[in-house]
Amino acid sequence: MRHLSNHICDTDRLAVPTIHFVYPRDPARHSSPWCIGNELGDRLQRKYRVQFYGWRDRLMIDAQPGDVLIGHPHWSRSTVFQRALAHRHLARRLILSPYVGDPRQVAFVDKFIDRCDLYLAITGRYWFDRVDESPMRRWCPKMRHLDLAVNRQHFPRIKGPFNPPGQRRFVYIGHTARNKNVGFLTRLKQACPELPLFWIGQGRDKIDGLTELGFMDFRRQDSQAVLASFDFMITAGKTDANPTTVLESLAWGLIPVCPPQSGYVDCPGIVNLPVDDLDAAVSVVRQLQTCDGSMLTGIRDAGDAVLQQHFHWDRFFSQVDSAINGTESPALAPARLRDRLVLWRHGLFH
């Protein structure tokens, strides 16, 4: 579904381009990916005329000279982003989508990137710093790093004081897809049986060892009360671009405990979990369980500060807006033979 924004006066319409924005969008949903379409889309509307498209839409856009295409390509043929790339009137063509150093998840982007000016990669610093070590290394000149953000009005502070040492609780929030590496949580529970470890979410499979609480709507007060009983939100993803649950948990007042491979590495307010070393991971969670509460308060205060200073949507929009109004469009070298084979092989699955 698409619609034209009415936020710009008629007298201004000839002065600004139309932004053709391809991204999932639903004002009633505040989690990723809809929060990106909502928050960025709302800010784009304040400055530009905007037409919205779902990434699975099969439409041809009606672009005028100077218009800009930005958004999430879909691997299926004849979807709107792919069809729009050839439009002769577009002044800028910008990819905006998650990136992780796993070609199984991102190889399909290779068939679009040469035809675009920039790739605004929604990812954590861990993955962006390692693009040159991956089969996607040829994309580097076009890539620009975008950290995700959180709207704290939608994710208010709900956690009060931390539980006493020895009584602290850990919760995993999410599903059981391969990139979430939930099997590690089972191993962690087996190695540390005293660990109170719960799961809020749904998936095709169970997560052995975790106490399952099922799906919860965190807009409800009863669900928020359950959340507030926990101290830590724990994840184990090894190929996870930049999960929003980490930032949402920070905003709620929990302390996220996640691998560097979740994108967040050496980030204030976030404790890194070494999922390649089970003994070291056990040591981390046991230290969090027994440390003085003032240490946890200090970690949470640091998280509050980094949310305020960096992980907000105005910063995200500013980076996107700079790309819209920029002129950068680096040429890319051909992929190395080995990289080309990897990208081709994994691109076939999309």
N, C-alpha and C positions, 0 to 999 in steps of 0.2 A: 504494500500500500504506500502511496506517495501523496504528498500535498505540498502546496506552495506556501511559504511563510508570509504572513501579513504584517510583520513587525516593522517594516520599513515604509516610510511615507512615499506616496507616488512620486513626489518631486525628486526623491533620491534614487529612484529605481534605475535611472540610466547611468548613475555614477558608480554603481557597484556591480560586480559580476554575480551570477548565480552559482552557488555551490551545490553541486550534485553529490549528495552525501549518502554513501552506501554502507549501512550498518544496522544491526538489530536495534530496535528502539521500541520501548513500551513504558510510558510514564508511571505505570502501576508497579513496575518491577525495578528494584534498586540494586540488584546484584549484577555481576558481570555475565554477559557482554552488554546487557541493556543499559547499565549505568553509563557506559561509554557513549552509546548513541543518544541517551537522554541529556547528559551533562554537556557533552561537546556540542550536540545539536542545538540545545538551548542557547549556548553562547554564540554559536555561529549565527543564529537568527537575529541576535542583537546588532550584528554588524553587516550581514549580507542577506540577500535573498537566498533561500535554501529550498531545495527539493529533496525529499527523503525517499529512500528506496530500501527494501529488504535485500539482503545479500543473495537470496535465492530468486529474486524477481527476474522475470525474463522479458525485459523491456528494452527499447532503444530510447535513450534520453533525447530530449529536444534541446540541444545546446546552442547557445548564441556565441558570437565572437567574444572571447575573453573569459568565458565560463571556466570553472575548475571542477575536476572530478577528484573526489577523495573518498577512500573507504576500503572496505574489506573485500578482496576478490573471493570468488567461489570457484572451486575446481571444475564444476559442471560447465559444459559448453553452453553457450547462448545465454548465460546469466548476465545481469545488467552491467556489472563492472567490466567484464570481458568484452561485451559488445560495444561499450562506450569508448574503449581505448582508441578505436579507429576514428572517432569523430574529429573532423578537421577543425572545428571551431574552438576546441579546448585549448586554453592557455597553459594549464598545468594539469598533470596527472600524478596523483599521490596515492601510494599504498599506505593504509593504516590498518595494521593487524598485529596480533601477537607474534613474537619470535622466540624460538627456543632452539638450542643447538642439536636438535634431533630431526634429521631429514625426513623421518616418517611423518612428522607433523607439518613441516614447512616446505618440502621440496616442490610442491605444486606452484609456489610463488615464482619459481625460476622462469616459468613460461610467460610471466607478465612483466618482470622487473626491468627488462631492457626497454620496454615501451613506456615506462613511467619515469618521472623526473626524480623522485625520491621515494624511499621506503621508510616511513615513520614506524619504527619497530617498538611495539609495546612489550617491554621486557625488563628484566632486572639487570643490574650492572654485572652480575656474575656471567650472564650469557652474552651481553653486549661486548664485554672485554675479551670474549673467547671466539668471536665470529671468525677471526683469521685462522683459528685452529680447526675449523669445521669444513665440511664439503661445500658450505655456502660462502666460502671466503671471498669469492669474486664479487659478492654483493656489497662488500664493505664501503666502496666510495659513495654509494647511494643511500646507505643506512644512517638514520638519525635516531638516537635513543630517547624513548619516552617511558618514564616511570608511570605507573598507574596512580590513581588518586582515590580519595574517599570523601563523600559529603557527610559531614559529621551531624548534620540535622537529621539525616536518615539513619545514622548509626551513633546514637547518643551514648554518653558514659552511663553504664548500668552497673558496673562492678564497684563495690565499696572496698572495705579493707580485705586484704588477703587472708586466707585461712591460716591457722597456726601451723608451724612446722610439723610434719608428719601427717597432716590432714588435708593437704592440698590436692587438687583434682585437675586432671588433664582431659581435654576433649578434642577429638578430631571432628571437623565440620567439613562434609563433602561427600563425594561419590567414590566409586571403586575402579575408575578407569585406569588403564595401564600406567599412565604417567604419574598417578598419585602414589604408586609404590606402597600400597597399604599393607602388603605382606610384611614389610619391615616393622610396622606397628605390632603385628602379631609376635614377631621375634622379640621385640622389645619387651612386650608383656611377659613372654615366657622367661626371658632373662632377668626380669625384675617383677616377680609375681605380686609384690606388695603395691605396685603402682596402680592407683585408681584411674583407669583409662576408659573413656566413654566415646561413643560415636553418635553424632547427630547428622542424619542424612539418609540417603538411599543408594542402593547399587544392585547390580545383578547378583552379586555374591555377598556372603557374610564376611565380616572381618573377625576371624577367630580370636578369642581372648578379650575383645572389647565389649563393654556393656552397651547394647544397642538401644538408642532412644527414639530412632525413627526421624521422619521429617518434622521440622518445626518452622512455623512462620514467626520470624523474629520481630515482626511488627506487633505481635500480641504480647500483652503484659505477662501472661503465664509462661510463655516461651522465654521472655527476657529474664524472668525470675529464675528459670532453670540455668540460663547462661551465667547469671550472676553468681551461681554457686560454684562455678569453676574458677580456677586461677590461671590456667595456661591453655592456649589453643595450640595443638601439636599437629604437624604435618610431616610427611616423609617423601614427598615428590622428588624424583631425581631428574625429571625433564619437564619442569613446570615453569612456564614463562615468567609469571608475575602475579600469583594468585591474589585476588582481592580479599579473600578471607583473612589474609594476614593483616591488611590495613583495617578491615572491618573490626577485627579482634582488638587491634590497638585502640581504635576509637571507642570500643565498648569498655576498655580498661583492663582487658586480659593481656597477658604477655604471650606473644607468639613464639613458638619454639619450632623452627623449621630448618631444613637443610639449606646450605648455600645454593644448591641446585634448584631451589624454589625462586631463585633470582635475587633474593635479599641476602646480601653478604656484608658482614661487618656494619650493620645498620643499627643506629641507636634505637633502643626499645625492643629489639628483636634478638632472641637467643638462637644461635646456630646449632643445629643438631647434626653430628657427623654420621650420616647413614651408611658410610662405607666402613665403619668401625663400630661394631655393636657394643664392645666393652666401653669405648669412649662415650657412646650415646647413653649407656646406662649411668655412667659417671655424671653426665650432664643433668639427667632428670633427677638423680638422687641428690645432687647438690641443690637443685631448685626446690626439692621437697623439704630439705633440712635447713636451708640458709635463714639468716635473720630477715624478718619482714622488711626492715629498712633497705636492704639490698633490692628487694623486689619493687619497693616504692621508687627507688632511684631509677631502676630500669624503666618503669612505667612513665615517670616524669620525662625521661629522655625520649620515649616514644611520643608523648604528647607534643614535645617541642618539634620533632621532625615532621609530624603530621601538620603542624601549624606552618612550618617553614617551607616544606617541600611537597608533600603528598596531597596536594589540593588541586581542584579542577581549573582554577584560574591559571596556574602554572602550566598545566597540560594544554589548555586552550592557547596560551601564548606561544608555545612551541609549534603547535599546528598552524596558527595564524602566520607565524614567521615563514613557514614552508609555503603557505598559500601565496604570500606576497613576495617570496624570494625568486631568484633566477637560477639557482643551482640545478644542474641536470648532468651529472658526470656520466661519461661513457664507461662501459664495463668491458673488461677483457674477457675473452672466452674462458670457460672453465677448463681446468686441467682435466686430462683424460680420466683419471681416477674419480675426480669429483663429478665429472659429467655422467659417468656411469652410475654413481650413487644417486644423483639427483634424478636421472632418468628412471632408474629402477623404482625408487620410492614415489616418484611422481605418477607412476602408472596406477597406484592404488587410489588416486583421487580422480 
